[in-house]
Structure formats: C-alpha cells, structure tokens
C-alpha cells in the first residue's frame, strides 16, 4: 500500500526523502521504499518518522477508512 499521506506531509514540510531518512537514521532508499509501500516499517520507526512531523504515528500510517472495531 502506497503511503500517500506520508509523501504529502513530507512535501508539506518541504523536506526531501533524504532529509527525513537522515533524521530517523535510515537510508534515503529505505525511506523512499516505505513511502512507496515497497517496505514495511516497525512501530519504532513509525514513531521516529512521525516525530519529524510533530505527529502521532496513527495520523500518518493508520488507514482512516477502518472503523474502530476493525482496527483492533
């Protein structure tokens, strides 16, 4: 699943993939693959990425189409 929200928020903050990747300690290639849905990420990494944008991981990575019962 492509993470359009992640790409959109990164662009809103005016950051490159490389800048976000360096902030969280991964390669720009790995970060790009996360954005494009080609790599999965750990919760810890999701938290680090969200912190770059002063957000909660759920706001970026959780599919908002899911109902509360489906999220559990």
C-alpha positions as CSV (number, residue, x, y, z in Angstrom):
1,X,0.0,0.0,0.0
2,X,1.4,3.3,-1.0
3,X,1.6,5.8,1.8
4,X,0.2,9.0,0.1
5,X,-0.2,10.7,3.4
6,X,3.4,10.2,4.3
7,X,4.6,11.7,1.0
8,X,2.1,14.5,1.2
9,X,3.1,15.5,4.8
10,X,6.8,15.3,3.8
11,X,6.2,17.7,0.9
12,X,4.1,20.0,3.1
13,X,7.0,20.3,5.4
14,X,9.3,21.0,2.5
15,X,11.6,18.0,3.2
16,X,13.3,15.6,0.9
17,X,13.3,11.8,1.4
18,X,17.0,12.2,2.3
19,X,16.3,14.7,5.0
20,X,13.7,12.6,6.7
21,X,15.8,9.5,6.3
22,X,18.8,11.1,7.9
23,X,16.6,12.4,10.8
24,X,15.5,8.9,11.7
25,X,18.7,7.1,10.9
26,X,17.9,5.1,7.7
27,X,19.0,5.4,4.1
28,X,17.1,7.6,1.7
29,X,16.4,4.5,-0.4
30,X,14.8,2.7,2.5
31,X,12.7,5.7,3.3
32,X,11.6,6.0,-0.3
33,X,10.6,2.3,-0.3
34,X,8.5,2.9,2.8
35,X,6.7,5.9,1.1
36,X,6.0,3.8,-2.0
37,X,4.7,0.8,0.0
38,X,7.6,-1.4,-1.0
39,X,9.0,-1.9,2.5
40,X,7.3,-2.3,5.8
41,X,8.4,-0.5,8.9
42,X,8.5,-1.2,12.6
43,X,6.4,0.7,15.1
44,X,9.5,2.3,16.5
45,X,10.5,3.6,13.1
46,X,6.9,4.9,12.5
47,X,7.2,6.8,15.8
48,X,10.5,8.3,14.7
49,X,9.1,9.4,11.3
50,X,6.0,10.8,13.0
51,X,8.2,12.8,15.4
52,X,9.9,14.5,12.4
53,X,6.4,15.9,11.5
54,X,5.3,16.5,15.1
55,X,2.5,14.0,14.6
56,X,1.2,10.7,16.0
57,X,2.1,7.6,14.0
58,X,-1.6,6.7,13.7
59,X,-2.3,10.1,12.0
60,X,0.2,9.1,9.2
61,X,0.2,5.3,9.0
62,X,-3.3,4.1,10.1
63,X,-5.8,3.7,7.3
64,X,-8.6,6.2,8.2
65,X,-11.1,4.1,6.3
66,X,-11.0,1.4,9.1
67,X,-13.7,1.5,11.7
68,X,-12.7,1.3,15.4
69,X,-13.7,-2.3,15.6
70,X,-11.6,-3.2,12.5
71,X,-8.5,-1.5,14.0
72,X,-8.4,-3.9,16.9
